Amino acid sequence: MDSLKDIAQLLQLHRKSLGMEQKDMYMRIGMKQQQYQRIESGKDIKVSTLLRVLEGLDLELIIAPKNNKSILQPIPQPRHSSNIDELADDGDDLDFWFRSEK
């Protein structure tokens, strides 16, 4: 993919494969037909707008090295503990913050 026109063409093909019209993007992402039409015509857009469009078309952005066709793996999100005992407050500092003056 070398240009905005290529990206625009892919977006258009995918939208059509979903059986959607440009005006349907308003219900999906709140973008008016005229705004979306500019995107599919290959106009330069902000990354945030592209991400919004991709979300509406159930697509994702993938970044890969130019000369290597392997896809960079997403950075794993930290896992949150599901063990409730690990989340409980140990109470060590509660007296400091909440003790009443006598």
C-alpha positions as a Markdown table, in Angstrom:
| # | Residue | x | y | z |
|---|---|---|---|---|
| 1 | Met | 0.0 | 0.0 | 0.0 |
| 2 | Asp | 1.7 | 3.1 | -1.2 |
| 3 | Ser | -0.8 | 6.0 | -1.1 |
| 4 | Leu | -3.9 | 7.5 | 0.4 |
| 5 | Lys | -5.7 | 6.4 | -2.7 |
| 6 | Asp | -4.8 | 2.8 | -2.0 |
| 7 | Ile | -6.1 | 3.1 | 1.6 |
| 8 | Ala | -9.3 | 4.8 | 0.4 |
| 9 | Gln | -9.9 | 2.1 | -2.2 |
| 10 | Leu | -9.5 | -0.6 | 0.5 |
| 11 | Leu | -11.9 | 1.2 | 2.8 |
| 12 | Gln | -14.4 | 1.5 | 0.0 |
| 13 | Leu | -14.2 | -2.1 | -1.1 |
| 14 | His | -14.6 | -3.3 | 2.5 |
| 15 | Arg | -17.5 | -1.0 | 3.2 |
| 16 | Lys | -19.2 | -2.3 | 0.0 |
| 17 | Ser | -18.5 | -5.9 | 1.0 |
| 18 | Leu | -20.4 | -5.2 | 4.3 |
| 19 | Gly | -23.4 | -4.0 | 2.1 |
| 20 | Met | -23.1 | -0.5 | 3.5 |
| 21 | Glu | -23.6 | 2.8 | 1.8 |
| 22 | Gln | -21.4 | 5.9 | 2.6 |
| 23 | Lys | -24.4 | 7.4 | 4.5 |
| 24 | Asp | -24.5 | 4.3 | 6.8 |
| 25 | Met | -21.2 | 5.5 | 8.4 |
| 26 | Tyr | -23.2 | 8.2 | 10.2 |
| 27 | Met | -25.0 | 5.5 | 12.2 |
| 28 | Arg | -21.8 | 3.6 | 12.8 |
| 29 | Ile | -19.4 | 6.4 | 13.7 |
| 30 | Gly | -21.3 | 9.7 | 13.5 |
| 31 | Met | -19.7 | 10.8 | 10.3 |
| 32 | Lys | -21.8 | 12.5 | 7.7 |
| 33 | Gln | -21.8 | 11.1 | 4.1 |
| 34 | Gln | -19.9 | 14.2 | 2.8 |
| 35 | Gln | -17.2 | 13.7 | 5.4 |
| 36 | Tyr | -16.8 | 10.1 | 4.6 |
| 37 | Gln | -17.0 | 10.6 | 0.9 |
| 38 | Arg | -13.8 | 12.8 | 1.2 |
| 39 | Ile | -12.0 | 9.9 | 2.9 |
| 40 | Glu | -12.9 | 7.5 | 0.2 |
| 41 | Ser | -11.8 | 10.0 | -2.4 |
| 42 | Gly | -8.3 | 9.8 | -0.9 |
| 43 | Lys | -8.1 | 13.1 | 0.9 |
| 44 | Asp | -5.5 | 13.4 | 3.7 |
| 45 | Ile | -7.0 | 12.6 | 7.1 |
| 46 | Lys | -5.9 | 12.6 | 10.7 |
| 47 | Val | -4.9 | 9.3 | 12.3 |
| 48 | Ser | -7.7 | 9.7 | 14.8 |
| 49 | Thr | -10.2 | 9.9 | 12.0 |
| 50 | Leu | -8.7 | 6.9 | 10.3 |
| 51 | Leu | -9.0 | 4.9 | 13.5 |
| 52 | Arg | -12.6 | 6.0 | 13.9 |
| 53 | Val | -13.4 | 4.8 | 10.3 |
| 54 | Leu | -11.6 | 1.5 | 10.9 |
| 55 | Glu | -13.6 | 0.9 | 14.0 |
| 56 | Gly | -16.8 | 1.5 | 12.1 |
| 57 | Leu | -15.8 | -1.0 | 9.4 |
| 58 | Asp | -14.6 | -3.5 | 12.0 |
| 59 | Leu | -11.0 | -3.2 | 10.8 |
| 60 | Glu | -7.8 | -2.6 | 12.6 |
| 61 | Leu | -4.6 | -0.7 | 11.9 |
| 62 | Ile | -1.5 | -2.9 | 11.7 |
| 63 | Ile | 2.0 | -1.5 | 11.5 |
| 64 | Ala | 4.8 | -3.7 | 10.0 |
| 65 | Pro | 8.4 | -3.1 | 8.9 |
| 66 | Lys | 8.5 | -2.0 | 5.3 |
| 67 | Asn | 10.9 | -4.7 | 4.0 |
| 68 | Asn | 9.6 | -7.4 | 6.3 |
| 69 | Lys | 6.1 | -8.7 | 5.8 |
| 70 | Ser | 5.8 | -10.0 | 9.4 |
| 71 | Ile | 3.4 | -8.1 | 11.5 |
| 72 | Leu | 4.6 | -6.4 | 14.7 |
| 73 | Gln | 2.9 | -7.9 | 17.7 |
| 74 | Pro | 0.8 | -5.7 | 19.9 |
| 75 | Ile | 2.3 | -4.7 | 23.3 |
| 76 | Pro | 0.6 | -6.9 | 25.8 |
| 77 | Gln | -1.5 | -5.1 | 28.4 |
| 78 | Pro | -0.6 | -5.7 | 32.0 |
| 79 | Arg | -2.8 | -8.4 | 33.5 |
| 80 | His | -4.9 | -7.3 | 36.4 |
| 81 | Ser | -5.2 | -9.7 | 39.3 |
| 82 | Ser | -8.5 | -11.5 | 39.6 |
| 83 | Asn | -7.7 | -12.8 | 43.1 |
| 84 | Ile | -9.7 | -10.6 | 45.5 |
| 85 | Asp | -7.3 | -11.3 | 48.3 |
| 86 | Glu | -4.5 | -9.6 | 46.4 |
| 87 | Leu | -6.7 | -6.5 | 45.9 |
| 88 | Ala | -7.7 | -6.1 | 49.6 |
| 89 | Asp | -6.2 | -3.1 | 51.5 |
| 90 | Asp | -3.7 | -4.3 | 54.1 |
| 91 | Gly | -4.8 | -1.5 | 56.4 |
| 92 | Asp | -1.2 | -0.4 | 57.3 |
| 93 | Asp | -1.7 | 3.2 | 56.6 |
| 94 | Leu | -5.4 | 3.6 | 57.5 |
| 95 | Asp | -4.7 | 4.8 | 61.0 |
| 96 | Phe | -2.4 | 7.5 | 59.7 |
| 97 | Trp | -5.0 | 8.9 | 57.3 |
| 98 | Phe | -8.2 | 8.3 | 59.3 |
| 99 | Arg | -7.4 | 8.3 | 63.0 |
| 100 | Ser | -9.3 | 10.8 | 65.0 |
| 101 | Glu | -7.6 | 13.3 | 67.2 |
| 102 | Lys | -8.4 | 12.9 | 70.9 |
